[in-house]
Amino acid sequence: MQGLKMLDTLPLLGSGFVICGAILLAMAIAPVWKLFSQLPTGGLRYSWGFLILLILFFIVGYIVYAQFNLMTFSQPLDLVVPVIFFCGAIFVLVVCTLSLKTTSDIMQMNALKQENITDPLTDIFNRRYLERRLKEETQKAQSYSNPLSIFLIDIDHFKIINDNYGHQIGDLVLKNIAQNIKMSLRESDIIARYGGEEFIVILPLTQVFTSYTLAERLRTVVENSKLAIPSDTGIDIISIGVTVSIGIAGLTSECKDYQCLIKNADTALYQAKQNGRNQVRMA
C-alpha cells in the first residue's frame, strides 16, 4: 500500500519540481530585463535580449513537459528529469542575479573612479590625473623615441571677469572654455585643469611645430566664442568674450621628464602674457 501511495505521488512531486522551476525562470527575467534596459543599443544589449527570449522559451518548455509527461511517471527514477529542470532553473536565477549585482558594482566603481579623476566644475580631467597621465606619456615617448608636446593655457584677465560679473559667471566662463578646448582637440589629446584658470593639454606623438598650429587654432576658437548670459535686470543679454594665452613645450634631448615639460611650457606662457596676451609662444 505504501508503495502504491508513493507511486501516486510521483506525478505530484514531478509537477512541483517543474512548476517551481518555471517560476524560478520567470524570476530570472527580472534581473536580465534590468540589465537589458540599462545597456545602450548595440550587440551586447541584443545578446541580453536574446537571453530573455531564451528563458521564455524554456518556461514554455517546462509547462509543456509538465502537461504531457508527468502522468506517465511510474517509478522514482522518473523524477530525475524534473529535478534537473528545477536545479537548472536555480542555476539560471543565480547566474542572472549575480550578473546584475556584478554589473552594478562595476558601474559604481567606474563612477567613483571617474569622480576621482574629473574636475567637478569643468567636467574635464583634474590635476591628479594629469600628473599621472603626463608621467606615463613622457615615459612612453622616451621609451619609443616618440615626440610629445603639451600646451599650458591661461585665461587672460580672468580676475576682471570675476570682479565685474561675480564668481558664478566666472565658473560659467571656465566651463565654456574647457568644453570649447575639449571639442577643438583631437581624439588622442588629453585636456585637464591644472589649477584656477589654467589648463594643460597633452599631445602624444606630436612635434612642437605641429602643436603650434593646433594651439593657434584653439586660441582662435576661444577668441571667437562668446558666452551669453542674462543681465541683472533679466531682460538684456550680456555677451562675454575671453581670450587665452598658450605656452608650448616638447620633449627634447635636454628636456626629458614631465616636470621639465611643465616648466618650459610655463616659461613660454609667461612670455605670451608679457608680450600682450592672446597669443601662442613656444619654449
Secondary structure, 3 states (H helix, E strand, C coil): CHHHHHHHHHHHHHHHHHHHHHHHHHHHHHHHHHHHHHCCCCHHHHHHHHHHHHHHHHHHHHHHHHHHCHHHCCCHHHHHHHHHHHHHHHHHHHHHHHHHHHHHHHHHHHHHHHHHHECCCCCCECHHHHHHHHHHHHHHHHHHCCCEEEEEEEECCHHHHHHHHCHHHHHHHHHHHHHHHHHHCCCCCEEEEEECCEEEEEEECCCHHHHHHHHHHHHHHHHHCEEEEECCCCCCEEEEECCEEEEEEECCCCCCCHHHHHHHHHHHHHHHHHCCCCCEEEC
